[in-house]
Structures are given as structure tokens and as C-alpha cells.
Amino acid sequence: MAVIARKLRLFGRVQGVFFRQWAIAQARSLGVAGWVRNRSDGSLEAHLEGEEAAVEQMIERMRRGPERAHVDDVMIEPAAPEDLKDFTVKL
């Protein structure tokens, strides 16, 4: 199976709502590797990689986010796979 990767930037109420911990659980349930981190401008950045269908499902879940989040906009760019094996918080 081909591995794809995507870089995401999420804007809205995405910090202080347990988004990163929620993203870890979602990614692991889908078999998606990568990382997520808060940005100083209040946005959230993520790198997702895995099978195309799983990455697309993760993107759709991130568009909604956890219960207390409110995602206003998502920027998605192709990225190079980093051969990651897990999904973590990146500082």
C-alpha cells in the first residue's frame, strides 16, 4: 500500500480544548502516524502520514475536532512521508 503524507494548519478554537490529545487517540485508531503541535499564532499544525484512506479520514475528523473545539479553517498541503511509526505531540 502506498503511504501519503499531508501537512495541516487548523485555525479557530483549537488550543486549550485538548485537541492534541484527542488527535493522538484518533490517529492511533486509524493507524495514522505523524505529529501535532500548537503554534504561537493560536493555530494547530499537524503532519499526517499513512494509507490514503486513513489519512483522508483523519483529515475529516480534524475538520470537526473534539467537542470543545471549533475549527474555522483547515489548510492542507502535500508533504513528504517522514517514515514515522506513531502519532505524537511535537513541541
Residue frames as qw, qx, qy, qz and C-alpha x, y, z in Angstrom:
[[0.000, 0.887, 0.461, 0.000, 0.00, 0.00, 0.00],
 [0.391, 0.509, -0.021, 0.767, 1.22, 3.49, -0.84],
 [0.378, -0.591, -0.422, 0.575, 1.91, 5.88, 2.00],
 [0.182, 0.730, 0.211, 0.624, 0.88, 9.51, 1.59],
 [0.395, -0.372, -0.420, 0.727, 1.57, 12.49, 3.83],
 [0.015, 0.793, 0.348, 0.499, -0.21, 15.79, 4.42],
 [0.277, -0.067, -0.392, 0.875, 0.66, 18.91, 6.38],
 [0.184, -0.750, -0.578, -0.264, -2.30, 20.65, 8.03],
 [0.099, 0.059, -0.342, 0.933, -2.81, 24.01, 9.70],
 [0.237, -0.632, -0.728, -0.121, -6.04, 24.39, 11.65],
 [0.035, 0.226, -0.156, 0.961, -7.47, 27.73, 12.69],
 [0.549, -0.545, -0.376, -0.510, -10.21, 28.59, 15.15],
 [0.570, -0.607, 0.393, -0.390, -10.65, 27.45, 18.73],
 [0.895, 0.220, -0.387, 0.024, -8.06, 24.69, 18.51],
 [0.395, 0.300, -0.638, 0.590, -5.87, 25.35, 21.56],
 [0.211, -0.181, 0.569, -0.774, -6.84, 24.79, 25.17],
 [0.783, 0.027, 0.033, -0.620, -9.54, 22.26, 24.22],
 [0.675, -0.258, 0.691, -0.010, -7.49, 19.03, 24.43],
 [0.716, 0.605, -0.151, -0.313, -7.19, 18.92, 20.64],
 [0.254, 0.610, -0.750, -0.022, -3.69, 17.41, 20.65],
 [0.337, -0.169, 0.884, -0.278, -4.59, 14.54, 22.99],
 [0.722, 0.399, 0.371, -0.426, -7.79, 13.92, 21.04],
 [0.570, 0.672, -0.384, -0.275, -5.81, 13.88, 17.77],
 [0.028, -0.451, 0.890, -0.062, -3.41, 11.26, 19.15],
 [0.532, 0.102, 0.773, -0.332, -6.30, 8.93, 20.02],
 [0.692, 0.587, 0.131, -0.400, -7.98, 9.47, 16.64],
 [0.389, 0.684, -0.585, -0.199, -4.78, 8.93, 14.64],
 [0.170, -0.322, 0.922, -0.128, -3.85, 5.79, 16.52],
 [0.640, 0.253, 0.619, -0.379, -7.34, 4.35, 15.99],
 [0.688, 0.672, 0.003, -0.275, -6.94, 4.88, 12.23],
 [0.869, -0.035, 0.264, 0.418, -3.33, 3.72, 12.00],
 [0.368, 0.865, 0.004, 0.342, -2.12, 7.19, 11.00],
 [0.690, -0.272, -0.154, 0.653, 1.39, 8.27, 12.03],
 [0.245, 0.696, 0.107, 0.666, 2.66, 11.81, 12.46],
 [0.354, -0.250, -0.468, 0.770, 2.57, 14.62, 14.97],
 [0.089, -0.842, -0.408, -0.343, 0.58, 17.61, 16.13],
 [0.452, -0.212, -0.318, 0.806, 1.66, 20.85, 17.82],
 [0.006, -0.910, -0.348, 0.226, 0.35, 24.23, 18.90],
 [0.496, 0.434, 0.108, 0.745, 1.66, 27.28, 17.04],
 [0.256, -0.269, -0.338, 0.865, 2.38, 30.63, 18.64],
 [0.199, -0.078, -0.264, -0.941, -0.29, 32.30, 16.48],
 [0.567, 0.039, 0.464, -0.679, -3.04, 30.19, 18.09],
 [0.785, 0.289, -0.352, -0.420, -3.31, 27.69, 15.24],
 [0.790, -0.272, 0.549, -0.029, -2.55, 24.00, 15.31],
 [0.410, 0.599, -0.610, -0.319, -0.13, 22.26, 12.94],
 [0.836, -0.129, 0.515, -0.138, -0.14, 18.56, 12.11],
 [0.266, 0.465, -0.761, -0.366, 1.74, 16.13, 9.93],
 [0.837, 0.043, 0.412, -0.357, -0.24, 13.03, 8.93],
 [0.328, 0.466, -0.741, -0.355, 1.03, 10.00, 7.07],
 [0.522, 0.007, 0.826, -0.213, -0.28, 6.58, 6.26],
 [0.273, 0.321, 0.825, 0.376, -2.56, 4.87, 3.78],
 [0.044, -0.222, -0.287, -0.931, -4.57, 7.37, 1.75],
 [0.465, -0.547, -0.573, -0.395, -8.00, 6.34, 3.06],
 [0.591, -0.517, -0.467, 0.405, -6.83, 6.58, 6.69],
 [0.300, -0.121, -0.039, 0.945, -5.20, 9.98, 6.17],
 [0.193, -0.356, -0.417, -0.814, -8.36, 11.29, 4.48],
 [0.555, -0.593, -0.576, -0.094, -10.48, 10.02, 7.40],
 [0.526, -0.394, -0.325, 0.680, -8.14, 11.73, 9.86],
 [0.109, 0.111, 0.162, 0.975, -8.40, 15.00, 7.95],
 [0.384, -0.506, -0.508, -0.582, -12.21, 14.81, 8.10],
 [0.612, -0.563, -0.507, 0.228, -12.10, 14.12, 11.84],
 [0.434, -0.233, -0.153, 0.857, -9.74, 17.05, 12.37],
 [0.056, -0.380, -0.344, -0.857, -12.11, 19.36, 10.47],
 [0.557, -0.634, -0.417, -0.337, -14.63, 18.69, 13.26],
 [0.143, 0.480, -0.591, 0.633, -12.18, 18.32, 16.15],
 [0.243, -0.230, -0.853, 0.400, -13.02, 17.38, 19.73],
 [0.129, -0.725, -0.676, 0.001, -16.23, 18.50, 21.39],
 [0.236, -0.821, -0.207, 0.477, -14.97, 21.84, 22.77],
 [0.352, -0.220, 0.420, 0.807, -13.07, 22.84, 19.63],
 [0.485, 0.772, 0.306, -0.275, -14.36, 25.00, 16.81],
 [0.531, -0.113, 0.511, 0.667, -12.40, 24.65, 13.57],
 [0.312, 0.764, 0.111, -0.554, -12.88, 27.67, 11.30],
 [0.594, 0.714, -0.312, -0.198, -10.44, 26.77, 8.53],
 [0.824, -0.266, 0.447, 0.225, -8.03, 24.00, 7.53],
 [0.378, 0.763, -0.451, -0.269, -5.09, 24.44, 5.15],
 [0.905, -0.084, 0.409, 0.073, -3.84, 21.17, 3.63],
 [0.316, 0.768, -0.500, -0.243, -0.62, 20.68, 1.68],
 [0.951, 0.152, -0.258, 0.082, 1.10, 17.60, 0.31],
 [0.335, -0.793, 0.503, -0.077, 4.13, 16.59, 2.36],
 [0.535, 0.402, -0.743, 0.016, 6.94, 14.07, 2.15],
 [0.880, -0.398, -0.242, -0.096, 6.49, 11.00, 4.35],
 [0.091, -0.767, 0.551, -0.315, 8.89, 11.01, 7.30],
 [0.652, 0.084, -0.752, 0.041, 8.66, 7.22, 7.86],
 [0.309, -0.379, 0.516, -0.703, 7.09, 7.75, 11.30],
 [0.347, -0.094, -0.933, -0.014, 5.74, 4.82, 13.28],
 [0.203, -0.541, -0.711, 0.401, 3.49, 6.59, 15.82],
 [0.007, -0.760, -0.276, -0.588, 1.47, 9.78, 16.34],
 [0.537, -0.369, -0.423, 0.629, 2.78, 12.18, 18.99],
 [0.054, -0.984, -0.143, 0.090, 2.75, 15.74, 20.26],
 [0.665, 0.293, -0.030, 0.686, 5.66, 17.70, 18.85],
 [0.329, -0.801, -0.227, 0.446, 6.99, 20.58, 20.93]]
